[in-house]
């Protein structure tokens, strides 16, 4: 069994669906599970945490608790999943969490591969690209919590660990799995502890996955998870039937908190199609009152409405909000309000909730007390429906801020019980 530790909720769903596509029976759990958690049949278990922006010590402690649980439940290999844009603050947490997991697993050398070509994230000569732009020139350079101002993954990781970091270049990767494995072993013999690995195509990631299939610790985004999963599954491809949708048609709402360029497009598109309510933390910084106002507005809508409730801001408006309230306070207000809104929506009969943004998704999952679920069909690559367990199942679509095309939110709230795999085009 492979055990996965993801540093945010949407990353957890992204990596879970990558393993599921590869043919591995995959279960996702939200937050550190307890000793009484019962797992269905599985080849992979993903624990989706919310540690990306926590203080370093807290992130390490939570990650180690999850890792110990996975090991106690049969995981012989661990996979640390971070974002394909290597999201982190300058001081951490990717390097420190990787250090702790490497020590726990006794890993001599650990592969680091954030590339995910399916999501247009590639790495060449150590430099990470978002589509055609270097990471530091992409919209990620203005991220409110984890602004990425350097494109070089070797430098980014080296700032977060004292352990030696070196590059496995594209030339070696293109030589295939055997050449990669030989070079990894040579690096380990020289005392290198992290191998930042170039990848431009899915074929590159398959070669890397084949090369590290027996490693006790692997780190990367969903791209490498797909390559590793196919290697572990014997390259048989997915033979699993899609999960039946236990929710079907019903009331649906989109909750958007991400301020990424793609989410701004999606919010703008949906506002033209559906009723919308803006969460204005400057005008009302009390999260309880903010949530009550949104829920009161929702109560005025017709039963068949598919509304949008959002706090997404343009860069200038975001800076103004952070100047007035402070970055951490504004985020805390909106996350609490969004969680309260999600809980209130479910109490009012909503059974489909679409979220945009990792922090937003984490707030919703925590507020609803969701412990886990089964992976359903995808609305976009890496964005599957998750059907929660319990007496009353809820369908959750937990979308990373940068994923999906401009119409995704609007289409997702109208998804029916027979929505097909990857129903949106252009990814």
RAPEDA-V228857 format. One record per backbone hydrogen bond with DSSP energy under -1.0 kcal/mol. NH is the residue of the N-H (numbers start at 1). CO is the residue of the C=O. If there is no record, write none. Layout:
((NH	CO) (NH	CO))
This chain:
((2	43) (3	77) (4	45) (5	79) (6	47) (7	81) (12	8) (13	9) (14	10) (15	11) (16	12) (17	13) (18	14) (19	15) (20	16) (21	17) (22	18) (23	20) (24	19) (27	44) (28	373) (29	46) (30	371) (31	48) (37	34) (43	25) (44	25) (45	2) (46	27) (47	4) (48	29) (49	6) (52	7) (59	55) (60	56) (61	57) (62	58) (63	59) (64	60) (65	61) (66	62) (67	63) (68	64) (69	65) (70	66) (71	67) (72	68) (73	69) (74	71) (75	70) (76	1) (77	1) (78	216) (79	3) (80	218) (81	5) (82	220) (86	83) (89	92) (92	89) (97	93) (98	94) (99	95) (100	96) (101	97) (102	98) (103	99) (104	100) (105	101) (106	102) (107	102) (110	193) (112	195) (113	219) (116	121) (119	116) (120	117) (121	116) (122	129) (123	199) (124	127) (127	124) (128	151) (129	122) (130	133) (131	120) (133	130) (135	128) (137	134) (138	135) (141	138) (142	139) (143	140) (148	140) (153	126) (156	152) (157	153) (158	154) (159	155) (160	157) (166	194) (168	196) (173	169) (174	170) (176	173) (180	176) (181	177) (182	178) (183	179) (184	180) (185	181) (186	182) (187	183) (188	184) (189	185) (190	186) (191	188) (192	187) (193	164) (194	164) (195	110) (196	166) (197	112) (198	168) (199	123) (205	201) (206	202) (207	203) (208	204) (209	205) (210	206) (211	207) (212	208) (215	212) (218	78) (219	111) (220	80) (221	113) (225	221) (226	222) (227	223) (228	224) (229	225) (230	226) (231	227) (232	228) (233	229) (234	231) (235	230) (253	352) (254	307) (255	354) (256	309) (257	356) (258	356) (264	260) (265	261) (266	262) (267	263) (268	264) (269	265) (270	266) (271	267) (273	270) (274	270) (277	308) (279	310) (281	279) (284	280) (290	286) (291	287) (292	288) (293	289) (294	290) (295	291) (296	292) (297	293) (298	294) (299	295) (300	297) (301	298) (305	302) (308	275) (309	254) (310	277) (311	256) (318	314) (319	315) (320	316) (321	317) (322	318) (323	319) (324	320) (325	321) (326	322) (330	326) (331	327) (332	328) (333	329) (334	330) (335	331) (336	332) (337	333) (338	334) (339	335) (340	336) (341	337) (342	338) (343	339) (344	340) (345	341) (346	342) (347	343) (348	344) (349	346) (350	345) (351	251) (352	251) (353	395) (354	253) (355	397) (356	255) (357	399) (361	357) (362	358) (363	359) (364	360) (365	361) (366	362) (367	363) (368	364) (370	365) (373	28) (374	387) (376	385) (379	383) (383	380) (385	377) (386	396) (387	374) (388	394) (389	372) (395	351) (396	386) (397	353) (399	355) (403	400) (408	405) (411	407) (412	408) (413	409) (414	411) (415	412) (419	416) (422	378) (423	378))
